[in-house]
Amino acid sequence: MFDKILIANRGEIALRVIRACREMGIKSVAVHSTADADAMHVRMADESICIGPPSATQSYLSIPAIISACEITGAQAVHPGYGFLSENANFVQILEDHDLTFIGPSSDHIRVMGDKITAKDTMKDLGVPCVPGSPGGVPDLAAAKQIGEDFGYPVIIKATAGGGGKGMKVAESAEDMEKAFMTARAEGKSNFGNDEVYIEKYLTTPRHIEVQVFGDGKGNAVHLAERDCSLQRRHQKVFEEAPGPCISAEERAQIGKICADAVAGINYIGAGTVEFLYEKGEFFFIEMNTRLQVEHPVTESIFGVDLVREQIRVAAGLPMSFTQDDLVINGHSIEVRINAERLPNFAPCPGKITQYHAPGGLGVRMDSALYDGYSIPPYYDSLIAKLIVHGRDRPEAMARLQRALGELIVDGVDTTIPLFHALLEEEDLHTGDFNIHWLEDWLDRTYG
């Protein structure tokens, strides 16, 4: 087992990893930019080291700075959290070259799954159902129009190196194709340095269902059921729950086994998420995230497992502490993402927290790096907290969420807390009758 782990991240996810390390008797090292000198993850870690100025490219995304921090502190392994360098295959390779352990999958697996076309081809070969679409990159507009005719509109054009909703455009008809195709390519080039795109059939009323998988790198893997992340704004998740309210036990077992067998077949190590669009009883693979997800706490809640602890264990060469038979769903869990944003436009709202009170009580978990007097810097993602609740069933979890939101106080900046108060007044949310377009439509109706 490792003696010391460096966390190459910030905010609530850095705290999450620090807590797991402390329970395992492992020393933790926090890295930080000058803007984060007073951040909670810096205060809670056993050691901390400044790695650069506020700009993420000069600090949290600086591979030389992370390597130097490991050498200075004697850290033997790096946990990337999510975002930043968590899915950077080059970073993983450099760590390996410096005899440092990356707590996550191999650079090869990150590289394969990071390219959407290669990932789709790999998963298709492993028996995972995929969305009908182009067999590879689409070279030009003429080819794009032909694919649209072959599959029928609407279709969606996606950057092969895309993520976070960037480089994705829908063409409702042949007349829309030129603008959608050129815009997707331009966004892919500007955001990811790669303008290659591919095209898929656009499903009109799907849900976003993702299956949590975990492998030991030795051909053994399990699934930890699914999460429903259908409530999204601009492809960014807002409200996540497990298990999915629309998935039957038979569907869960079937798709879970397909995913577990797939990652076992490539000797995948650590946590991963296989993401699908689900419509009319069918699953269609869209991508695999080779890291811990923001919404992993809902899975932890219904299974009573610590996914970060398991990541550290298998990275150190130890076996998983559970088998598939050990994983039995207990109740229902929901997470809402609290962002420092001003409604209705969701504009970032950094600033000083004048009062913070976290909710408590049975079945309530608050993952946050906030404290009274903390100044949210303007340089990073606007996610400031995650409120997670657990109940014996979905209605109890919903009631607990409503109660916990009523206790939560974040003063000094605008947040998305009012959004969730409003959403909980909607009958569709309580019945689970929604798809990936529901929230956007609701926002249009509510705010115009």
C-alpha positions in Angstrom: 0.0 0.0 0.0 1.1 3.6 -0.7 2.4 5.7 2.2 1.6 9.1 0.5 -0.8 10.1 -2.3 -0.8 13.4 -4.1 -4.2 14.7 -5.2 -4.0 16.5 -8.5 -7.2 18.5 -8.1 -9.0 21.0 -6.0 -12.4 21.6 -4.3 -14.8 19.0 -3.0 -13.3 16.1 -5.0 -9.9 16.8 -3.5 -11.5 16.7 0.0 -13.2 13.5 -1.0 -9.9 11.8 -1.8 -8.2 13.2 1.3 -10.9 11.7 3.5 -10.5 8.3 2.0 -6.7 8.5 2.4 -7.1 9.4 6.1 -9.4 6.5 6.8 -6.8 4.2 5.1 -3.9 5.6 7.1 -2.3 7.2 4.0 -0.7 10.6 4.0 -2.2 13.1 1.6 -0.6 15.9 -0.4 -2.7 18.8 -1.7 -1.6 20.9 -4.6 -2.9 24.4 -5.1 -2.7 27.5 -7.2 -2.0 30.9 -5.5 -5.8 31.6 -5.8 -6.5 28.5 -3.7 -4.0 29.1 -0.9 -6.9 29.3 1.6 -9.0 26.5 0.1 -10.4 23.8 2.4 -8.5 21.0 0.6 -5.2 22.8 1.4 -6.2 23.1 5.1 -7.2 19.4 5.4 -4.4 17.6 3.7 -1.4 16.4 5.6 0.9 18.5 3.3 0.3 21.1 0.7 2.4 22.6 -2.1 1.8 25.6 -4.4 2.2 24.7 -8.0 1.5 27.9 -9.9 -0.6 31.0 -10.5 -4.4 31.1 -10.7 -4.6 30.0 -14.4 -5.4 26.3 -14.5 -3.0 25.8 -17.4 -0.2 27.1 -15.3 -1.1 25.1 -12.2 -3.6 22.2 -12.1 -3.0 21.4 -15.7 0.8 21.8 -15.5 2.2 18.2 -15.8 5.8 19.4 -14.9 4.4 21.1 -11.8 2.6 18.0 -10.7 5.7 15.8 -11.2 7.8 18.2 -9.3 5.4 18.3 -6.4 5.5 14.5 -6.2 9.3 14.5 -6.2 9.5 17.3 -3.5 6.9 15.6 -1.2 7.9 12.0 -1.9 4.3 11.0 -3.0 4.3 7.6 -4.6 0.9 7.9 -6.4 -1.4 10.5 -7.9 -5.2 10.6 -7.7 -6.6 12.9 -10.4 -10.1 13.3 -9.2 -12.3 14.3 -12.1 -11.7 17.0 -14.7 -8.2 18.6 -15.2 -5.7 15.8 -16.0 -8.0 12.8 -15.0 -8.4 11.6 -18.6 -5.1 12.8 -20.0 -3.2 9.7 -21.4 0.0 11.7 -21.9 0.0 12.6 -18.2 -0.5 9.0 -17.2 2.4 7.9 -19.4 4.7 10.5 -17.9 3.8 9.4 -14.4 4.6 5.8 -15.4 8.0 7.0 -16.8 8.7 8.6 -13.4 7.8 5.4 -11.5 4.7 7.1 -10.1 1.4 5.3 -9.9 -1.7 6.8 -11.5 -4.8 5.9 -9.5 -7.0 5.1 -12.5 -6.9 3.2 -15.7 -3.9 2.7 -18.0 -2.8 5.3 -20.5 -3.9 2.9 -23.3 -7.4 2.6 -22.0 -7.7 6.4 -21.5 -6.5 6.9 -25.1 -8.8 4.4 -26.6 -11.9 5.7 -24.8 -10.9 9.3 -25.3 -11.5 9.1 -29.0 -15.3 8.6 -29.5 -14.9 6.6 -32.8 -12.3 4.2 -31.4 -14.3 3.8 -28.2 -17.5 3.0 -30.1 -15.7 0.5 -32.3 -14.0 -1.1 -29.3 -17.3 -1.4 -27.4 -19.1 -2.7 -30.4 -16.5 -5.5 -30.7 -17.0 -6.2 -27.0 -20.8 -6.7 -27.5 -22.0 -3.4 -26.2 -25.0 -2.0 -28.1 -24.2 1.3 -30.0 -26.2 4.1 -31.6 -26.4 3.6 -35.4 -24.1 6.0 -37.2 -21.1 6.6 -39.4 -18.4 3.8 -39.2 -15.7 6.4 -38.6 -14.9 10.0 -39.1 -16.9 11.9 -41.7 -14.4 13.6 -44.2 -16.6 16.3 -45.7 -20.0 17.9 -46.0 -21.0 15.7 -49.0 -20.4 12.5 -47.0 -22.3 14.0 -44.0 -25.3 14.8 -46.2 -25.3 11.2 -47.6 -25.2 9.8 -44.1 -28.1 12.0 -43.1 -30.1 10.6 -46.1 -29.1 7.0 -45.3 -30.1 7.1 -41.6 -32.9 9.6 -41.8 -33.0 12.9 -40.0 -32.6 14.1 -37.3 -28.9 13.2 -36.8 -26.3 14.5 -34.4 -22.7 15.5 -35.4 -20.1 15.0 -32.7 -16.4 15.9 -32.4 -14.4 12.7 -32.0 -12.4 14.2 -29.2 -15.3 16.1 -27.7 -16.8 16.2 -24.2 -18.9 18.4 -21.9 -21.3 19.1 -24.7 -18.8 20.9 -26.9 -18.6 19.9 -30.6 -22.1 18.5 -30.7 -24.7 19.8 -33.1 -28.1 18.5 -34.2 -29.2 18.6 -37.9 -33.0 18.3 -38.0 -33.0 18.2 -41.8 -30.8 18.3 -44.8 -31.1 22.1 -44.8 -29.5 22.2 -41.3 -26.6 19.9 -42.1 -24.1 22.4 -43.5 -24.3 24.8 -40.5 -24.3 21.9 -38.0 -21.4 20.1 -39.6 -19.2 23.1 -39.9 -20.0 24.4 -36.4 -19.2 21.0 -34.8 -15.9 20.8 -36.7 -15.0 24.3 -35.7 -15.8 23.7 -32.0 -13.8 20.4 -32.1 -10.8 22.3 -33.5 -11.0 25.2 -31.0 -11.7 23.1 -27.9 -9.8 19.9 -28.5 -7.3 20.6 -31.3 -9.1 18.0 -33.5 -11.8 18.9 -36.1 -12.7 15.3 -37.0 -16.4 14.5 -36.4 -18.7 11.5 -36.7 -22.5 11.3 -37.1 -25.1 9.3 -35.2 -28.8 8.9 -35.5 -30.4 11.4 -33.1 -32.8 9.8 -30.6 -35.7 12.1 -29.9 -36.8 11.2 -26.4 -34.0 9.3 -24.7 -32.9 9.1 -21.1 -29.2 9.4 -20.1 -28.3 6.2 -18.3 -24.8 5.4 -17.2 -23.5 2.1 -15.7 -20.8 2.2 -13.0 -18.1 -0.4 -13.6 -15.0 -1.3 -11.7 -12.1 -3.6 -12.7 -9.0 -4.9 -11.0 -6.8 -4.9 -14.1 -6.5 -8.6 -14.0 -9.6 -9.6 -16.0 -12.1 -9.3 -13.1 -14.8 -6.6 -13.2 -18.2 -5.8 -11.6 -21.0 -3.4 -12.3 -22.6 -1.2 -9.6 -26.0 -0.7 -11.4 -26.9 2.5 -13.2 -27.5 6.1 -12.6 -30.1 8.2 -14.4 -28.6 11.6 -15.4 -31.3 12.7 -17.8 -31.9 16.1 -16.2 -29.3 18.2 -18.1 -28.8 21.7 -19.3 -26.6 22.1 -22.4 -25.4 18.5 -21.9 -24.3 19.3 -18.3 -25.8 17.1 -15.6 -27.9 18.8 -12.9 -29.8 16.1 -11.1 -28.6 12.4 -10.8 -30.1 9.4 -9.1 -29.5 5.7 -8.6 -31.0 3.3 -9.4 -32.7 4.6 -12.6 -36.5 5.0 -12.0 -37.3 3.6 -15.4 -35.0 0.6 -15.5 -36.3 -2.8 -14.6 -34.4 -5.4 -12.6 -34.0 -7.5 -15.7 -32.7 -4.7 -17.8 -30.3 -3.7 -15.0 -28.9 -7.1 -14.8 -28.5 -7.5 -18.5 -26.9 -4.2 -19.4 -24.8 -4.4 -16.2 -23.3 -7.8 -17.2 -22.6 -6.6 -20.7 -20.6 -3.6 -19.4 -18.8 -5.6 -16.7 -17.8 -8.3 -19.3 -16.7 -5.6 -21.7 -14.3 -3.9 -19.3 -13.1 -7.3 -17.9 -12.3 -8.3 -21.5 -9.8 -5.4 -21.8 -8.3 -5.8 -18.3 -9.6 -2.4 -17.3 -8.4 -1.2 -13.8 -10.3 1.1 -11.5 -13.6 3.0 -11.8 -15.2 3.8 -15.1 -18.6 4.7 -16.4 -20.3 3.4 -19.5 -22.8 5.9 -20.8 -25.9 5.2 -22.8 -28.9 6.8 -24.3 -32.0 4.7 -23.4 -35.2 4.8 -25.4 -38.1 2.4 -25.7 -36.3 -0.4 -23.8 -33.1 -0.2 -25.8 -29.6 0.9 -24.7 -27.2 2.7 -27.1 -23.6 3.3 -26.1 -22.4 6.9 -26.4 -19.1 7.1 -24.5 -17.0 5.7 -21.6 -15.6 8.0 -18.9 -12.3 6.5 -17.6 -12.4 8.2 -14.2 -14.5 8.8 -11.1 -17.7 10.7 -11.9 -19.0 13.8 -10.2 -22.1 11.8 -9.3 -20.4 8.7 -7.8 -21.8 9.4 -4.3 -25.3 8.1 -5.3 -23.8 4.8 -6.3 -21.8 4.7 -3.0 -25.0 5.4 -1.1 -27.1 2.5 -2.5 -24.3 0.0 -2.2 -22.5 1.1 0.9 -19.1 1.1 -0.8 -16.3 3.6 -1.0 -15.3 3.9 -4.6 -12.2 6.0 -3.9 -10.9 3.5 -1.4 -11.4 0.8 -4.1 -9.5 2.9 -6.6 -6.6 3.2 -4.2 -6.7 -0.5 -3.4 -6.5 -1.8 -7.0 -3.9 0.8 -8.0 -1.7 -0.7 -5.2 -2.2 -4.2 -6.6 -4.8 -5.4 -4.1 -8.0 -7.2 -5.1 -11.4 -5.6 -5.0 -13.0 -5.9 -1.6 -16.4 -7.1 -3.1 -17.7 -9.4 -5.8 -20.7 -9.0 -8.0 -22.8 -11.2 -5.6 -21.9 -8.8 -2.7 -23.4 -5.8 -4.5 -27.1 -5.6 -3.5 -29.0 -2.3 -4.0 -30.3 -0.7 -0.8 -32.8 2.0 -1.3 -32.6 5.1 -3.6 -30.2 8.0 -3.8 -30.3 11.5 -5.4 -27.6 14.1 -6.0 -28.1 17.7 -7.0 -25.2 19.9 -8.1 -25.0 23.3 -6.4 -23.3 25.8 -8.7 -22.3 29.4 -8.0 -24.4 30.7 -10.8 -27.0 33.4 -11.3 -30.4 32.4 -12.6 -31.9 32.4 -15.1 -28.9 32.7 -17.4 -26.6 30.5 -15.2 -23.8 33.1 -15.3 -20.9 32.3 -13.0 -21.1 34.1 -9.7 -17.8 34.0 -7.8 -17.5 35.9 -4.6 -17.2 35.7 -0.8 -19.4 33.3 1.2 -20.9 35.3 4.1 -22.8 32.4 5.6 -22.7 28.6 5.0 -24.8 26.0 6.8 -24.8 22.4 5.6 -28.0 20.3 6.1 -27.8 17.2 8.2 -29.8 14.3 9.6 -30.5 10.8 8.5 -29.5 10.0 4.9 -28.0 13.4 4.1 -24.5 13.9 2.7 -22.9 17.2 1.7 -19.8 17.1 -0.4 -18.4 20.7 -0.4 -15.3 22.7 0.2 -17.2 25.8 1.4 -16.8 27.6 4.7 -17.9 30.9 6.2 -15.7 33.6 4.7 -14.4 31.5 1.8 -14.0 33.4 -1.5 -14.9 31.4 -4.5 -12.3 32.2 -7.2 -13.4 33.1 -10.7 -10.9 30.9 -12.5 -12.4 27.4 -12.2 -15.6 25.4 -12.6 -18.7 26.9 -10.8 -19.6 23.7 -9.0 -19.3 24.5 -5.2 -21.2 21.6 -3.6 -23.1 18.4 -4.1 -26.1 17.5 -1.9 -26.7 13.8 -1.8 -29.6 12.1 0.0 -30.5 8.5 0.5 -33.9 6.9 1.4 -35.5 3.5 1.5 -37.2 4.2 -1.8 -37.5 7.1 -4.3 -40.4 8.9 -2.6 -38.5 9.0 0.7 -35.3 10.2 -1.1 -37.3 13.0 -2.8 -38.8 14.1 0.5 -35.4 14.0 2.2 -34.0 16.1 -0.7 -36.7 18.7 -0.2 -36.1 18.8 3.5 -32.3 19.1 3.1 -32.6 21.9 0.6 -34.7 23.8 3.1 -31.9 23.6 5.6 -29.1 24.5 3.2 -27.8 28.1 3.5 -25.2 29.6 1.1 -25.2 33.4 1.4 -23.0 35.9 -0.4 -23.2 34.6 -3.9 -26.0 33.5 -6.2 -26.4 29.7 -6.5 -28.6 27.2 -8.3 -30.4 26.2 -5.0 -33.6 28.0 -6.1 -33.7 25.9 -9.2 -34.1 22.7 -7.2 -36.8 24.2 -5.0 -38.7 25.0 -8.2 -38.0 21.6 -9.8 -39.3 19.8 -6.8 -42.7 21.4 -7.3 -43.0 19.6 -10.7 -45.0 16.4 -10.8 -42.9 15.0 -13.6 -39.9 15.0 -11.3 -41.7 13.0 -8.7 -43.1 10.5 -11.2 -39.8 10.2 -13.0 -41.4 11.1 -16.3 -38.6 13.0 -18.1 -35.9 12.6 -20.7 -32.7 14.5 -21.7 -34.7 17.3 -23.2 -37.1 17.9 -20.3 -35.0 20.4 -18.3 -34.2 22.5 -21.3 -37.9 22.7 -22.2 -38.8 23.5 -18.6 -36.3 26.3 -18.5 -37.6 27.8 -21.7 -41.2 27.7 -20.3 -40.2 29.0 -16.9 -37.7 31.7 -17.8 -38.5 32.4 -21.5 
